[in-house]
Amino acid sequence: MRESSPTAAVLIIGDEVLSGRTQDTNLNTIARFLAALGIDLLEARTVGDRKGQIIEALNALRAGHDYVFTTGGIGPTHDDITADAVATAFGVALPEHPEALAILARRYGDDFNAPRRRMARIPEGGTLIANPVTDAPGFQIGNVFVMAGVPKIMTAMLEDVAPRLRTGAVVHARTIRVTGVGEGDIADLLTAAAKAEREISFGSYPFGHGSVGETGTILVVRGRDAGKVEAAVERLLADLAAAGVAAVRA
């Protein structure tokens, strides 16, 4: 029997995201990164720069998933409290990490001040995540990966994270474009397909709703067995044709 694929969650940290001043793109990047590794991203939460909220969310997520990825709150300013919250959640101290200290000292030289030195604090037992963009490292402790909130830096950190993860079977997806028919008109057909193919997921996404142009529905068929996905697509196309619905692979 094949081992189930790992699961993951994302914890986005930052008042600037909740206020709308900053648009988060990290979730999408992480989702695509995990999908390519066959890891199921099952949950995402966003919390502000409040220690209690971070601890509560982190403890819930790390207990429920194989991996947790956090973004934000590891910079040099007073509201960068992610490292403090993670250390408290794990019940460990937050000392300066010698390697992180050396990396930052080389990076900043004479400008290595007290605020920047805060970024060398790593929860006891944590290992560094390389940052090839600005050098200031993230860290891993247990099943939690703590990364920067700046998208360019976070994306670069994922390269060091990837080899540490247990991978699973990649999900294959195929798309069908249905024109001139709303998802409500083919809902019964999709329900029947889903009941017949328990290992396959069927999603429907309307397009052109309320517009003057072409309208219809995009159907997405997903599964870990490529052969079964292809077979499900063929059956669905045949069922749509039998119902008089125009549909093509997209």
C-alpha positions in Angstrom: 0.0 0.0 0.0 1.4 3.4 -1.0 2.2 5.7 1.9 0.0 8.8 2.0 1.4 12.1 0.9 2.6 14.6 3.5 0.4 17.4 4.4 1.3 21.1 5.1 -0.1 24.4 6.3 1.0 28.0 5.9 0.9 30.6 8.6 1.2 34.2 7.2 2.3 36.7 9.8 1.9 40.4 9.6 -0.3 43.3 10.4 0.5 44.8 7.0 -1.2 41.8 5.3 -4.3 42.0 7.4 -4.6 45.8 6.9 -4.5 45.5 3.1 -1.3 47.6 2.8 0.6 44.5 1.5 -0.9 41.9 -0.8 0.3 38.5 0.1 1.7 36.4 -2.8 3.7 33.9 -0.7 0.8 31.6 -0.2 0.5 31.0 -4.0 4.3 30.5 -4.3 4.4 28.0 -1.5 1.3 26.2 -2.8 2.9 25.7 -6.2 6.2 24.7 -4.6 4.5 22.0 -2.5 2.3 20.7 -5.4 5.4 20.0 -7.4 6.7 17.9 -4.5 3.5 16.0 -4.0 2.8 17.6 -0.7 -0.8 18.5 0.1 -1.3 22.0 1.3 -4.5 21.7 3.3 -4.7 24.9 5.4 -3.6 28.5 5.5 -4.0 31.1 8.2 -3.1 34.8 8.5 -2.4 36.4 11.9 -1.2 39.8 12.9 2.0 40.7 14.8 0.6 39.5 18.1 2.6 36.9 20.0 -0.4 35.0 21.5 -2.1 34.7 18.1 1.1 33.4 16.5 1.7 30.8 19.2 -1.9 29.6 19.2 -2.1 29.2 15.4 1.4 27.6 15.2 0.7 25.0 17.8 -2.6 24.0 16.2 -1.0 23.8 12.7 2.1 21.9 13.6 0.1 19.3 15.5 -2.2 18.8 12.6 0.2 18.7 9.6 3.5 17.2 8.6 4.9 20.6 7.8 4.2 24.2 8.6 5.6 27.1 6.7 5.6 30.6 8.3 6.3 33.9 6.4 7.0 37.3 7.9 8.2 38.8 11.2 11.8 37.8 11.2 13.4 41.2 10.4 15.2 43.7 12.7 12.3 45.9 13.9 10.3 45.8 17.1 7.3 44.2 15.6 9.3 41.3 14.1 8.3 38.8 16.9 8.0 35.5 15.0 11.2 34.0 16.4 10.1 34.9 20.0 6.7 33.3 19.4 8.1 30.2 17.8 10.5 29.7 20.7 7.7 30.1 23.2 5.5 27.7 21.2 8.3 25.0 21.4 9.2 25.9 25.0 12.8 26.6 24.3 15.2 29.5 24.7 16.0 32.0 22.0 19.8 32.5 22.0 22.0 34.1 19.4 23.0 31.4 16.9 26.8 31.5 16.3 26.6 30.8 12.6 23.8 33.3 12.1 25.8 35.9 14.0 28.8 35.3 11.8 26.7 35.6 8.6 25.2 38.8 9.7 28.4 40.3 11.0 30.0 39.6 7.6 27.0 41.1 5.8 26.8 44.4 7.7 30.3 45.0 8.9 30.4 48.3 10.8 26.7 48.7 10.4 25.9 45.6 12.4 23.8 47.3 15.0 21.6 46.0 17.8 18.4 45.8 15.7 20.1 43.7 13.0 21.7 41.5 15.7 18.1 40.5 16.7 18.0 38.5 13.5 20.7 36.2 14.8 18.3 34.9 17.5 17.3 31.3 16.7 15.2 29.0 18.9 17.3 26.5 20.6 17.6 23.3 18.5 16.8 25.2 15.3 18.8 24.9 12.1 19.3 27.7 9.7 17.6 28.2 6.3 19.9 29.9 3.8 19.0 33.3 2.4 21.0 34.0 -0.8 19.3 37.4 -1.3 20.1 39.3 1.9 21.9 36.6 4.0 19.7 37.0 7.1 18.7 33.4 7.6 15.4 31.8 8.3 15.3 28.7 10.5 13.7 25.2 10.9 12.7 23.8 14.2 10.8 20.5 14.3 8.4 20.4 11.4 8.2 24.2 11.2 10.0 26.3 8.6 10.3 30.0 9.4 10.9 32.2 6.5 11.0 35.9 5.5 7.9 37.8 4.4 9.5 39.6 1.4 8.4 37.4 -1.6 11.8 37.4 -3.3 13.6 36.4 -0.2 11.0 33.8 0.8 11.1 32.2 -2.7 14.9 32.0 -2.5 14.8 30.3 0.9 12.6 27.5 -0.5 15.6 26.1 -2.4 17.2 25.3 0.9 14.0 23.9 2.3 13.2 21.5 -0.5 15.8 18.8 0.3 14.5 18.5 3.8 11.0 17.5 2.9 9.5 14.1 2.4 7.8 14.1 -1.0 4.7 12.4 -2.2 2.9 11.5 -5.5 2.4 14.6 -7.6 -1.2 15.5 -8.4 -2.0 15.5 -12.1 -4.6 18.0 -13.4 -6.5 18.1 -16.7 -8.9 20.9 -17.8 -12.1 20.8 -19.8 -13.7 23.9 -21.2 -17.5 23.9 -21.4 -19.0 26.8 -23.4 -22.5 28.3 -23.0 -23.4 26.2 -20.0 -23.3 27.2 -16.4 -22.0 24.9 -13.6 -25.5 24.5 -12.2 -26.6 22.9 -15.5 -24.0 20.1 -15.2 -23.8 19.8 -11.4 -25.7 16.4 -11.4 -23.3 15.1 -14.1 -20.3 16.1 -12.0 -21.8 14.6 -8.8 -22.3 11.3 -10.6 -18.7 11.4 -11.9 -17.3 12.1 -8.4 -19.3 9.2 -6.9 -18.0 6.8 -9.6 -14.4 7.9 -9.2 -13.6 8.3 -5.5 -9.9 8.7 -6.1 -10.4 11.6 -8.5 -11.6 15.1 -7.7 -13.8 17.2 -10.0 -13.9 21.0 -9.8 -16.0 23.5 -11.6 -15.3 27.1 -12.2 -17.6 29.4 -14.1 -16.2 32.1 -16.4 -17.7 35.1 -18.1 -20.5 35.4 -15.6 -22.4 38.6 -16.0 -20.3 39.7 -19.0 -21.2 40.3 -22.6 -18.6 37.8 -23.9 -18.5 34.1 -23.9 -19.7 32.3 -20.8 -19.3 28.8 -19.6 -17.6 26.5 -17.1 -14.0 25.3 -16.7 -13.9 21.7 -15.3 -10.7 20.5 -13.6 -10.1 16.8 -13.0 -7.3 16.0 -10.5 -5.7 12.8 -9.2 -2.4 11.2 -8.3 -2.7 8.4 -10.9 -2.2 9.9 -14.3 -3.9 7.0 -16.1 -7.0 7.2 -14.0 -7.1 11.0 -14.5 -7.0 10.5 -18.3 -9.7 7.9 -18.1 -11.9 10.1 -16.0 -11.5 13.0 -18.5 -12.5 10.7 -21.4 -15.6 9.5 -19.5 -16.6 13.0 -18.6 -16.2 14.2 -22.1 -18.3 11.4 -23.3 -21.0 12.1 -20.7 -21.1 15.8 -21.6 -21.4 14.9 -25.3 -24.3 12.5 -24.6 -26.0 15.3 -22.7 -25.6 17.6 -25.7 -23.0 19.8 -24.0 -20.2 21.2 -26.1 -16.9 20.6 -24.3 -13.2 20.4 -25.3 -9.9 19.8 -23.5 -8.4 23.2 -22.5 
